[in-house]
C-alpha cells in the first residue's frame, strides 16, 4: 500500500519517473544495481535485509551510487539514525505530505542533503553516544578544523545552506562552498548529514 501510494504521487510529476519497486531489502539491492536510479526511497524495516544494511551495501559497492532517502514511521527510530550514519542522504516520515515527498526527491536528486536540524538533534540525543563517529577518536579530525571551518560546521548543524552560511559569515558563496567541502573532507563524511552526525558523536556539538 505504501509503495503504491509513493508511485502514484511521484509518477504524477512531469519531471519524475518511478523506474522500479522492491518488497525486501535484498530485492532492493538487486533492483537498484540493475536499474541504477538517481534516488532511492528505502524503508528502514524490511524482510531479509533491513534498510540500513541495504543502504550500506549499495553505497559501498557502486561507483556512482544513488542518493538514498530512508522512509520510516517514527522520526526517533534507531534504524533511521543508523541509516544516516552509513550514508543515507536524509529521511522522510511515511505520513509526510505529498508535496514534501516530491520536494525531498528533487532536493536529494540535486545532491543536497535532506537535513532536518531539530529531528537530527533529537536522534543524536537519543542514539548518538559521543566518540562513535566513524570509529575514530574525536581529536583525529576535530583538531584539524580551522576556526572558520568549525564555525561552518556549527552552521551546517543548524541546517543553513551554503548561501546562508556565506551571509552569516560575510563571505562569498564560493568561499562558503570551499569551507563546506573542507569540512566534509576532514570529517570523512559523504555529505552534510554525515558531517553533522560526526559533529554530534564526537562531542564537537552537543544536542542541547
Buried (B, 14 or more C-beta within 10 A) or exposed (E): EEBEEBEEBBEEBEEBEBEBEBEBBBBBBBBBEEEEBBBBBBBBBBEEBBBBBBBBBBBEEEEEBBBBBBBBEEBEBEBBBBBBBBBBBBBBBEEBEBEEBBEBBBBBBEEBBBBBEEBBBBBBEEBBEEEBBBEBEBEBBBEEBEEBBBBBBBBBBBBBBBEBBBEBBEBEBEBBBBBBEBBBEBBBBBBBBBBBBBBBBBBBBEEE
